[in-house]
Amino acid sequence: MDPVLETLKLLKNSFQLLLVDGHGVLHPRRCGLASYVGVITNNPTIGVAKNLLYGTVGADDFVRYDGNMLGFAIKREKHSRKTIYISTGHRESLSTSIQLVKALTRSGNFIPKPLKIADFVSKNFCEL
């Protein structure tokens, strides 16, 4: 987790929200990377994960465990296996998290644009 926190220290501009490639409260300990980073930095965070670690996806696409609604599943296409799991990290509601992730995801994609850009830059950093 130190690399994430060290990277955030290097930012020259402030931000209003941080999307984290990982879970928020949709985690067996109810505190995934998005929650941890949000609490430590006191910034709003949303977890966007590609794998479900915990809970069950219902017919309404909400992920529940032990009667608690912890996240939301978004499939790329109706019959696709590609799914992202959204959960609150810190200082954001689940409904707002869902709306923001949907708004930041281009049609035909299943990963929000800011995370796609971050992934591309991290893999191609030496070429820049």
C-alpha beads as a LAMMPS data file, in Angstrom:
LAMMPS data file: protein, C-alpha beads

128 atoms
127 bonds

1 atom types
1 bond types

-500.0 500.0 xlo xhi
-500.0 500.0 ylo yhi
-500.0 500.0 zlo zhi

Masses

1 110.0

Atoms # bond

1 1 1 0.000 0.000 0.000
2 1 1 2.993 2.268 0.432
3 1 1 3.465 2.614 -3.368
4 1 1 -0.072 3.980 -3.687
5 1 1 0.411 6.478 -0.877
6 1 1 3.848 7.514 -2.169
7 1 1 2.406 8.043 -5.653
8 1 1 -0.378 10.235 -4.256
9 1 1 2.253 12.407 -2.545
10 1 1 3.785 13.116 -5.967
11 1 1 0.580 14.622 -7.363
12 1 1 0.860 18.329 -8.060
13 1 1 -2.876 18.912 -8.358
14 1 1 -5.558 18.140 -5.830
15 1 1 -8.414 15.827 -6.728
16 1 1 -12.029 15.444 -5.686
17 1 1 -12.325 11.678 -6.063
18 1 1 -9.998 8.736 -6.443
19 1 1 -10.977 5.593 -8.339
20 1 1 -8.993 2.631 -7.066
21 1 1 -8.395 -0.564 -9.038
22 1 1 -9.426 -2.761 -6.129
23 1 1 -12.187 -3.258 -3.605
24 1 1 -13.676 -0.900 -1.065
25 1 1 -16.090 -2.361 1.489
26 1 1 -16.796 -5.299 -0.844
27 1 1 -13.938 -7.165 0.782
28 1 1 -13.812 -10.021 3.317
29 1 1 -12.508 -7.582 5.943
30 1 1 -14.844 -4.835 4.691
31 1 1 -11.778 -2.667 4.121
32 1 1 -10.120 -3.202 0.753
33 1 1 -7.478 -1.004 -0.875
34 1 1 -9.991 1.718 -1.827
35 1 1 -11.223 1.964 1.762
36 1 1 -7.727 1.951 3.213
37 1 1 -6.415 4.661 0.882
38 1 1 -9.516 6.781 1.450
39 1 1 -9.301 6.583 5.229
40 1 1 -5.539 7.227 5.340
41 1 1 -5.748 10.242 2.983
42 1 1 -9.268 11.349 4.031
43 1 1 -10.258 11.569 0.360
44 1 1 -13.399 10.214 -1.307
45 1 1 -12.599 6.878 -2.950
46 1 1 -14.459 4.271 -4.982
47 1 1 -13.329 0.689 -5.441
48 1 1 -13.560 -0.751 -8.958
49 1 1 -12.509 -4.401 -9.013
50 1 1 -12.451 -7.048 -11.739
51 1 1 -12.903 -10.044 -9.434
52 1 1 -15.509 -10.783 -6.812
53 1 1 -13.875 -11.802 -3.539
54 1 1 -16.903 -11.734 -1.305
55 1 1 -20.684 -11.848 -1.483
56 1 1 -23.264 -12.883 -4.050
57 1 1 -24.588 -10.941 -7.034
58 1 1 -28.367 -10.761 -7.001
59 1 1 -30.800 -10.483 -9.910
60 1 1 -30.749 -6.699 -9.370
61 1 1 -26.920 -6.700 -9.802
62 1 1 -26.312 -5.600 -6.211
63 1 1 -23.735 -7.634 -4.310
64 1 1 -24.803 -8.738 -0.860
65 1 1 -23.274 -10.652 1.980
66 1 1 -25.099 -11.650 5.130
67 1 1 -28.012 -9.396 4.205
68 1 1 -25.840 -6.312 3.677
69 1 1 -25.632 -4.535 0.315
70 1 1 -21.896 -4.028 -0.234
71 1 1 -21.456 -3.408 -3.936
72 1 1 -22.781 -3.465 -7.458
73 1 1 -21.853 -5.541 -10.518
74 1 1 -21.720 -4.052 -13.993
75 1 1 -21.389 -6.427 -16.940
76 1 1 -19.851 -5.216 -20.164
77 1 1 -22.590 -6.813 -22.210
78 1 1 -25.622 -8.814 -21.222
79 1 1 -24.002 -12.215 -21.855
80 1 1 -20.384 -11.262 -21.232
81 1 1 -18.244 -12.677 -18.453
82 1 1 -16.426 -9.355 -18.106
83 1 1 -17.754 -7.678 -14.991
84 1 1 -16.594 -4.916 -12.683
85 1 1 -17.590 -4.702 -9.043
86 1 1 -18.130 -1.269 -7.578
87 1 1 -18.002 -0.580 -3.870
88 1 1 -17.633 2.453 -1.700
89 1 1 -14.169 3.148 -0.463
90 1 1 -14.509 6.207 1.728
91 1 1 -16.818 9.252 1.893
92 1 1 -19.030 8.200 -1.061
93 1 1 -22.388 6.462 -1.109
94 1 1 -22.920 3.317 -3.153
95 1 1 -25.536 4.998 -5.358
96 1 1 -23.196 7.915 -6.120
97 1 1 -20.329 5.488 -6.741
98 1 1 -22.419 3.565 -9.283
99 1 1 -23.495 6.765 -11.063
100 1 1 -19.950 8.119 -11.244
101 1 1 -18.413 4.887 -12.516
102 1 1 -21.121 4.546 -15.172
103 1 1 -20.597 8.171 -16.234
104 1 1 -16.836 7.624 -16.518
105 1 1 -17.160 4.441 -18.597
106 1 1 -17.390 4.759 -22.365
107 1 1 -19.939 2.757 -24.279
108 1 1 -18.554 -0.649 -25.241
109 1 1 -15.974 -0.611 -22.432
110 1 1 -16.294 -2.001 -18.962
111 1 1 -13.423 -0.195 -17.241
112 1 1 -13.847 3.522 -16.402
113 1 1 -11.713 5.793 -18.598
114 1 1 -9.487 7.124 -15.760
115 1 1 -8.508 3.571 -14.782
116 1 1 -7.882 2.629 -18.427
117 1 1 -5.568 5.625 -18.801
118 1 1 -3.737 4.829 -15.554
119 1 1 -3.297 1.209 -16.627
120 1 1 -1.955 2.249 -20.043
121 1 1 0.479 4.783 -18.574
122 1 1 1.751 2.329 -15.968
123 1 1 2.484 -0.292 -18.631
124 1 1 4.033 2.154 -21.090
125 1 1 5.841 4.499 -18.705
126 1 1 9.285 3.689 -20.071
127 1 1 8.150 4.627 -23.571
128 1 1 6.945 8.129 -22.623

Bonds

1 1 1 2
2 1 2 3
3 1 3 4
4 1 4 5
5 1 5 6
6 1 6 7
7 1 7 8
8 1 8 9
9 1 9 10
10 1 10 11
11 1 11 12
12 1 12 13
13 1 13 14
14 1 14 15
15 1 15 16
16 1 16 17
17 1 17 18
18 1 18 19
19 1 19 20
20 1 20 21
21 1 21 22
22 1 22 23
23 1 23 24
24 1 24 25
25 1 25 26
26 1 26 27
27 1 27 28
28 1 28 29
29 1 29 30
30 1 30 31
31 1 31 32
32 1 32 33
33 1 33 34
34 1 34 35
35 1 35 36
36 1 36 37
37 1 37 38
38 1 38 39
39 1 39 40
40 1 40 41
41 1 41 42
42 1 42 43
43 1 43 44
44 1 44 45
45 1 45 46
46 1 46 47
47 1 47 48
48 1 48 49
49 1 49 50
50 1 50 51
51 1 51 52
52 1 52 53
53 1 53 54
54 1 54 55
55 1 55 56
56 1 56 57
57 1 57 58
58 1 58 59
59 1 59 60
60 1 60 61
61 1 61 62
62 1 62 63
63 1 63 64
64 1 64 65
65 1 65 66
66 1 66 67
67 1 67 68
68 1 68 69
69 1 69 70
70 1 70 71
71 1 71 72
72 1 72 73
73 1 73 74
74 1 74 75
75 1 75 76
76 1 76 77
77 1 77 78
78 1 78 79
79 1 79 80
80 1 80 81
81 1 81 82
82 1 82 83
83 1 83 84
84 1 84 85
85 1 85 86
86 1 86 87
87 1 87 88
88 1 88 89
89 1 89 90
90 1 90 91
91 1 91 92
92 1 92 93
93 1 93 94
94 1 94 95
95 1 95 96
96 1 96 97
97 1 97 98
98 1 98 99
99 1 99 100
100 1 100 101
101 1 101 102
102 1 102 103
103 1 103 104
104 1 104 105
105 1 105 106
106 1 106 107
107 1 107 108
108 1 108 109
109 1 109 110
110 1 110 111
111 1 111 112
112 1 112 113
113 1 113 114
114 1 114 115
115 1 115 116
116 1 116 117
117 1 117 118
118 1 118 119
119 1 119 120
120 1 120 121
121 1 121 122
122 1 122 123
123 1 123 124
124 1 124 125
125 1 125 126
126 1 126 127
127 1 127 128
